[in-house]
Amino acid sequence: MKKGHLFILSGPSGVGKGTVRQVLMQETDLHLFYSISMTTRSPRKGEENGREYYFVTREEFQNNVKRGNLLEWTEFVGNCYGTPKDKVEEMLESGKNVLLEIEINGAMEVLSKCPEAISIFLYPPSFEALEARIRGRCTEGEETIQRRLAKARSELQMEGKYAHRVCNDSVERAAGEIASIIRSVS
């Protein structure tokens, strides 16, 4: 059986990675498995454990770090986020293409461990559009929003580190461009 490919979809907070990913997952010919991240943050309204994230305690998270079961992990705005290594390896071996939707530092960490991964940077049409998306969530206070915006400014400077760059000016167009990238290497 042919081994699958590892794809990294990354970009600043609020750029629409999750929305684009949802469209991509509907394309059955891409043979995608979405790698669900682990986090210590609380679920947002409508989120379910094992669907958007594996919601765990800080102790459970640290146990995974100690066991070496995270491809990457980081702490951001007081919460930990990471990619469970065991499930990614299992899916790649079964021939699935694995899609990681992760933040930029995590993407760089995965690329250092898995240089064969195909990296895709999703960026907004403008910084103003990004700010509107972050504020439009209505899930965080002003201090958290300001931290996310400050981090996004620096993250946008990282796009040159990725193999592919895709503008999310339209979810369908961006997803179509990413699907083409996946098809070209699969």
N, C-alpha and C positions, 0 to 999 in steps of 0.2 A: 504494500500500500504506500502511495506517495504521501510524504509528510506535508502538513499544512505550512502556511507562512504566517509569521507574526507581523501584524500591522499596528502601528501606534498612531492614534488620533489624538492630537494635543493642541493646545492653544490656551489663551487666557480665560480666566473665569468669566462666564456669562456670554461667551462667543457663540454658544449654541451647539456644543459638541454632542450633548445628549439628544437633542432634537434631530440632528443630522444622522447620528447613529441609529435612531429608531427607524428612519427611512431606509438606511442601508440594510438593516436586519430583515426587511421585507423582501429583499432581492435574494431569492433562494439559490440562484445559480452561483452566488459568491461563496457559498459553503462557509458562512461566518458563524463563529461562536463568540459571543460577547463575554469577555472576562469581567465578572463582577468584582469590584473592589471591596475591600474591607474598610470600615471606618468606625471611629469611636464617637462620631457626632450622632445626635438624635435624628430620627427620621423627620423629614418635612411632611406636611399634610399630603396624603395620598401615596407616600412611599411605603414599600413593603420590604421586609427583611428577605434577602435572597433574590430580589428583583432589581432594585436600583443599587443596593449595597448589601453587604453582610454587615449588619449593625452589631458591634461587639463592645464589650467593656474594655477599658484601657489595659486591664490585666490580661485578658484574652489576646489582645493585640500584641502586647509585649511578649507573650508566650510564642506567638507566631514568629516574631522577630528573632527570638533566641533559637528557635528551631530551624532558622534559615528558610522559612516557608514564604518569604515575600521577595518577589523580583525587584521591587522597589517599595519604598515607603517614605512618608514625610509627615511633618506636623505643620498644619496651617490653621490659622485663626483658632488655636486652642484645641484642635482635633487632629487625630492621626488618620491617615489614609494609606492604603497599600494594596498591592496586587498579589493574590495568592499564587505561588509558583506551581504547586502540585497540579492544579486544575488546568493551567495553561499548558504544561508539558503533556498532560494526558490528552488534551484535545488536539494539539499539534501532531502527536504520534498517531492519532486516529484519522488523520487526513483533513481535519478541519482547519480553516483559516481562522486565527484568533485575532480579535480586535480588542486592543486596549484603549480605553478612553481615559487618559490620565493627564495630570498637570505637567508642566514643562520640566521641573526638576526631576520628577519621576521618569519622564521620557528620556532624559539624558542619562539617568542611572540605568534604565533598561538597555539603552543603546550601548552603554559601556560594557554590559554583560552579554548582550545579544546583538552584535554588530550586523547580523544578517536581517534584523527587523527592518521593515519598511516604514519610515516615519513620514507623517502627514501633519502639517501645521495648518490649523484652521484659524483664519484671522477675520476680523470684522471689516465692513466697508469703511468705517471711520471710528475714531475713539468715542465720539458722541453717541453713535449707534450702540456701542458696547455699554456705555454708561446707562443708556436708556433700558437696555435689556436687564442689567443688574438691578436697577431700581424697580423695574417692572415686575420683578419676582415678588416684591412686598413681603419678603421672608426674613429680612435682616435689618438691624438698626443702622443708623448713620455711621457710627464708628466702624462697624464691620464693612459697610459699603466703601468707605474711604480707604480702608486697608486693601480691599479687593481691587479698587481702582489704581492704587499706587503700585500694587504688585503687577497688575495688567500692563501698566506703562513700561515696566522693565521687561516683562515677558514678551511683549511685542518685538523687542530688539533681538530675540532669539530665533526668529524665523529662518535665518540663514543656516542654522544648524540642522535643518530638516531636508530630507530628500525631495519632498513635494510640499508646495504651498497652495492652499485653496482658500479663496475668499468666500465667506458665508454672507453674500449679498442676497441670496435666495436659498432656502433650505433645499428645495428640489434640485436646483442647479448645482449646488455644492455637493450634495449627495451623489448626483450623477457623475460629477468629475471624479469623486473618490472611488465610485464603483468602477469607473474606467481604469483607474490606477490599479485597483485590486485585480481586475480581469487581465490586465497586461502582464502581471507577474504570476498568476495562478495557472 
